[in-house]
């Protein structure tokens, strides 16, 4: 098998073997995101790559990187960070079942990494927490499981990912969404002929 020339940034991150497994189209796509990418470690490279490709709506490349990153040997916090980036790629690619599983894995891991996560975010929970936000997006927006919303949001409060006032606000938003969907279905009804 012919070895393809590995970009300097990929080599600096120690990901030459992974690069050789990529398809030619994925190698071309990857090169768009290499300028200024974090090469301090394989983990940092993959997180940065997934973030850049997701932001660019290149979800397939993000999923490809995420699948590899999920197989890497990481500590709990590294695993949490990698999975957060992977969730966004999966969600964007419409791979909802796998995204839901990744969300649940990260929610299970959260108590172990909570203090470090808070420290990295100035002592508070940021608005963007992929495992929290995307699980609700899938359960409500994709699966229409409105009755699960209160249970999930209560779990978030118990984990410290949400406070009570935010829970009440989100529950109200979900009720409005449910009513809108109901009205949309009523007005889109077409009698059979």
C-alpha positions in Angstrom: 0.0 0.0 0.0 1.3 3.4 -0.9 1.8 5.8 2.0 0.3 9.2 1.4 2.2 12.3 2.6 0.9 13.3 6.0 0.3 17.0 6.7 2.6 18.6 9.2 -0.2 19.4 11.6 -1.4 15.8 11.6 2.1 14.6 12.3 2.6 17.1 15.0 -0.5 15.8 16.8 0.8 12.2 16.4 -2.1 11.1 14.2 -0.2 9.8 11.1 -1.7 6.2 11.4 -5.2 7.6 11.6 -4.6 9.9 8.6 -3.6 6.9 6.5 -7.0 5.2 7.2 -9.0 8.2 5.8 -10.5 8.1 2.4 -9.2 10.5 -0.2 -12.3 12.8 0.0 -11.9 12.9 3.8 -8.2 13.9 3.5 -9.1 16.7 1.2 -11.9 17.9 3.6 -9.5 17.6 6.6 -6.9 19.9 4.9 -9.5 22.8 5.0 -9.3 22.8 8.8 -5.6 22.4 9.5 -4.5 26.1 9.6 -4.1 27.0 13.3 -5.5 23.7 14.6 -4.5 22.6 18.1 -1.7 20.1 17.7 -0.8 19.9 21.4 -2.2 16.3 21.7 -4.3 13.8 19.6 -7.2 14.6 21.9 -6.9 18.4 21.4 -6.5 18.0 17.6 -9.7 15.8 17.4 -11.8 18.1 19.5 -10.7 21.1 17.5 -11.2 19.3 14.2 -14.7 18.2 15.2 -15.6 21.7 16.3 -14.3 23.3 13.1 -16.0 20.8 10.8 -19.3 20.9 12.7 -19.3 24.7 12.6 -18.8 24.4 8.8 -21.7 21.9 8.5 -19.3 19.2 7.5 -20.9 16.7 9.9 -19.6 13.6 8.2 -16.0 14.5 8.8 -16.8 15.4 12.4 -18.4 12.0 12.8 -15.4 10.3 11.2 -13.1 12.1 13.6 -15.4 11.4 16.5 -15.5 7.7 15.9 -11.8 7.5 16.0 -11.5 9.8 19.0 -14.0 7.7 20.9 -11.6 4.8 20.6 -8.6 6.7 22.1 -7.3 6.0 25.5 -8.4 9.0 27.5 -9.0 10.0 31.2 -12.6 10.8 32.2 -12.4 14.5 31.5 -10.8 13.9 28.1 -13.5 11.4 27.3 -16.2 13.9 28.3 -14.7 16.6 26.2 -14.3 14.4 23.1 -17.8 13.1 23.4 -19.2 16.6 23.7 -17.7 17.5 20.3 -18.7 14.1 18.9 -22.4 14.7 19.9 -22.6 17.8 17.8 -21.3 16.0 14.7 -23.7 13.1 15.2 -26.7 15.4 15.8 -25.8 17.5 12.7 -25.5 14.3 10.6 -28.9 13.1 11.7 -27.5 10.1 13.6 -29.9 10.6 16.4 -29.8 7.2 18.1 -26.0 7.3 18.3 -26.1 10.9 19.5 -28.6 10.0 22.2 -26.3 7.2 23.4 -23.4 9.6 23.5 -25.4 12.1 25.4 -26.4 9.5 28.0 -22.8 8.3 28.3 -21.6 11.9 29.0 -24.4 12.5 31.5 -23.3 9.3 33.3 -19.8 10.6 33.3 -20.6 14.2 34.4 -20.6 13.7 38.2 -16.9 12.4 37.9 -15.8 15.5 35.9 -18.2 18.1 37.3 -15.6 20.1 39.3 -13.0 20.2 36.5 -15.8 21.2 34.0 -16.9 24.0 36.3 -13.3 25.2 36.8 -12.7 25.3 33.0 -15.9 27.3 32.6 -15.4 30.0 35.2 -17.2 28.3 38.0 -20.6 28.0 36.2 -22.4 25.8 33.8 -22.2 27.3 30.3 -25.2 27.6 28.0 -23.8 25.1 25.6 -23.5 21.7 27.1 -24.0 19.3 24.2 -25.0 16.2 26.2 -27.7 18.2 28.1 -29.0 20.3 25.2 -28.9 17.7 22.4 -30.7 15.0 24.5 -33.6 17.3 24.9 -33.5 18.3 21.3 -33.7 14.6 20.3 -36.3 13.5 22.8 -38.6 16.4 22.1 -37.8 17.6 18.6 -37.1 14.2 16.9 -39.0 11.6 19.0 -41.8 13.9 20.2 -41.5 12.3 23.7 -42.9 15.3 25.5 -43.9 13.4 28.6 -40.2 12.5 29.3 -39.2 16.2 29.4 -40.0 16.8 33.1 -38.1 13.7 34.1 -35.1 14.5 32.0 -35.0 18.1 33.2 -35.3 17.0 36.8 -32.3 14.7 36.3 -30.4 17.7 35.0 -31.3 19.6 38.1 -30.1 16.7 40.3 -26.8 16.6 38.3 -26.3 20.3 38.7 -26.6 20.9 35.0 -29.7 23.1 35.4 -31.3 25.2 38.1 -34.9 25.2 39.1 -35.7 28.5 37.3 -34.1 27.3 34.1 -36.1 24.0 34.4 -39.4 25.9 34.7 -38.5 28.1 31.7 -37.6 25.0 29.6 -40.7 23.2 30.6 -42.8 26.2 29.5 -41.0 26.3 26.2 -41.6 22.6 25.7 -45.4 23.1 26.4 -45.5 25.8 23.8 -43.7 23.7 21.3 -46.1 20.8 21.9 -49.1 23.1 21.4 -47.6 24.5 18.2 -47.0 21.0 16.8 -50.6 20.0 17.7 -52.0 23.0 15.9 -49.8 22.5 12.9 -51.1 18.9 12.7 -54.7 20.1 12.9 -54.3 22.7 10.2 -52.3 20.3 8.0 -55.0 17.6 8.2 -56.3 16.4 4.8 -59.3 14.2 4.8 -58.9 11.0 2.8 -60.9 10.8 -0.4 
